[in-house]
Amino acid sequence: DQQVKQNSPSLSVQEGRISILNCDYTNSMFDYFLWYKKYPAEGPTFLISISSIKDKNEDGRFTVFLNKSAKHLSLHIVPSQPGDSAVYFCAASYIKAAGNKLTFGGGTRVLVKP
Amino acid sequence: DAGITQSPRHKVTETGTPVTLRCHQTENHRYMYWYRQDPGHGLRLIHYSYGVKDTDKGEVSDGYSVSRSKTEDFLLTLESATSSQTSVYFCAINPGQGAGANVLTFGAGSRLTVL
């Protein structure tokens, strides 16, 4: 049973508009959440994160929102650029658990059209 | 890729043969991980290591073994490869404490095809 789910496998958006990626989790022990970006033939790269003590974290064009009661987080990219076309993975962890392991969602492929 | 090297980057093998993938890091990070990426499943943890000769299983460890004899090297072995192990394998590292302790840094991946 997947503990982290990204229910939209793909997303297409026009350049300059907002991209909204969603992620749901079931394990209430998770207290740290991350987004990774992956280009073809490369490894995932860290994009942005949020601790469960916050409900929003912003870094340039990227903002992550966390709704703990709904066990839901989202990534907003504004404005979207063609270089943002990639697969985005949501990940979660429990900080006090041994190993600093991450549990990933299935990914959302984003296509930004010029 | 932040001092992480995976080898080989591509390998084609036959069912039943043993395969070893190597991950080498130059960051002196305590934790090392092996994940596999499959469509619809994202990345799933196979095994991880929290120090030399200290390893533990992840969620999809069946059919895989690992070894870490040195801080910088983490080996993933498929004793007898099966077609279900066709995947892209990613190694990751983590310092374990301090800045970046909650972020994994990934290698470029090793694509394995089992015929």
Chai-1 contact restraints between the chains, C-beta under 6 A:
chainA,res_idxA,chainB,res_idxB,connection_type,confidence,min_distance_angstrom,max_distance_angstrom,comment,restraint_id
A,Y32,B,N102,contact,1.0,0.0,6.0,A-B,restraint_1
A,E42,B,A108,contact,1.0,0.0,6.0,A-B,restraint_2
A,G43,B,D1,contact,1.0,0.0,6.0,A-B,restraint_3
A,G43,B,F90,contact,1.0,0.0,6.0,A-B,restraint_4
A,G43,B,F106,contact,1.0,0.0,6.0,A-B,restraint_5
A,G43,B,G107,contact,1.0,0.0,6.0,A-B,restraint_6
A,G43,B,A108,contact,1.0,0.0,6.0,A-B,restraint_7
A,G43,B,G109,contact,1.0,0.0,6.0,A-B,restraint_8
A,P44,B,F106,contact,1.0,0.0,6.0,A-B,restraint_9
A,F46,B,V103,contact,1.0,0.0,6.0,A-B,restraint_10
A,F89,B,G42,contact,1.0,0.0,6.0,A-B,restraint_11
A,G99,B,Y48,contact,1.0,0.0,6.0,A-B,restraint_12
A,G99,B,Y50,contact,1.0,0.0,6.0,A-B,restraint_13
A,N100,B,Y31,contact,1.0,0.0,6.0,A-B,restraint_14
A,N100,B,N94,contact,1.0,0.0,6.0,A-B,restraint_15
A,K101,B,L45,contact,1.0,0.0,6.0,A-B,restraint_16
A,L102,B,L104,contact,1.0,0.0,6.0,A-B,restraint_17
A,F104,B,G42,contact,1.0,0.0,6.0,A-B,restraint_18
A,F104,B,L43,contact,1.0,0.0,6.0,A-B,restraint_19
A,G105,B,G42,contact,1.0,0.0,6.0,A-B,restraint_20
A,G106,B,G40,contact,1.0,0.0,6.0,A-B,restraint_21
A,G106,B,H41,contact,1.0,0.0,6.0,A-B,restraint_22
A,G106,B,G42,contact,1.0,0.0,6.0,A-B,restraint_23
A,G107,B,G42,contact,1.0,0.0,6.0,A-B,restraint_24
